[in-house]
Amino acid sequence: ATAIHTARTEAPCRYAGGAGRLRTVRRAPHVSAGASSRKRHARSRVVTCAAVSRVMISGAPASGKGTQCELLSEAFSLTHISAGDLLRAEVSTGTANGLKAKEFMDAGKLVPNDIVVTMVKDRLKQPDAVAGWLLDGYPRSKDQADALEEADIRPEVFLLLEVPESILVERVVGRRLDPETGKIYHMKYAPPENDEIAARLIQRSDDTEEKVVPRLETHNSNVAAILDSYSDVLVRINGDQDKNQVYADIEKALKSLNVSA
């Protein structure tokens, strides 16, 4: 069993509570031979067994990854970190890393791995992330995975949402945007409420089969490059289900893990 460490004692523990909850077990503290006078003041200590706190998740465009990230981050009190969102935020706020990245972006070039890796490492050191993080869509290459390993950043579980490519294409091609509200609809799975809304819906330029197929190929290539790095913590999830069932499968997988606080 995995040991749960505290300042004064350690005890094997297995997470068995519901999503996001903590279970506590009582263990008598270790008392040295010369500490008998303190023994009567500390008959037991509470050792908190936390749910999984270091999660990576990967999924193709339209795999439902965004929905699952929202559910997971709330239920397990994880800080959701998307490398893409992080990059845009750093550029927008003009941080040192953001300014470096902007030079490459303005020149139409890819931001070098070392800049993005530094951003991710710095973000994971912030107080809210130290308590637990959900790293979304990153790393995307073997070099990035190796850089995180060198920084001693490793997940307890790597979730891979798997959806057949034909379903992914159907999900993307059927998406429509309401330009007035910003709401996303799907002509088959989440149609508009009335004809008035349907009449103003538009299809985004990248929501076409011609655009999505290359994106799926890139995703598959990225995943193939990093799976070896996380093969021992890899959990494959069937993403071709109702979102609630997908979440139930993820929750079941996470609750079965031995984790350490």
Salt bridges, closest charged atoms under 4 A:
GLU10 OE1 - HIS5 ND1 2.99
ASP85 OD1 - ARG88 NH2 2.57
ASP106 OD2 - LYS102 NZ 2.75
ASP128 OD2 - ARG123 NH2 2.82
ASP136 OD1 - LYS65 NZ 2.40
ASP136 OD2 - HIS80 NE2 2.93
ASP146 OD1 - LYS142 NZ 2.84
GLU149 OE2 - ARG154 NH1 2.31
GLU156 OE2 - ARG54 NH1 3.51
GLU162 OE2 - ARG236 NH1 2.51
GLU170 OE2 - LYS188 NZ 3.14
ASP178 OD1 - ARG200 NE 2.83
GLU180 OE1 - ARG200 NH1 3.68
GLU193 OE2 - LYS183 NZ 2.92
ASP207 OD1 - ARG175 NH2 3.02
ASP207 OD2 - ARG204 NE 3.26
ASP232 OD1 - ARG154 NH2 2.46
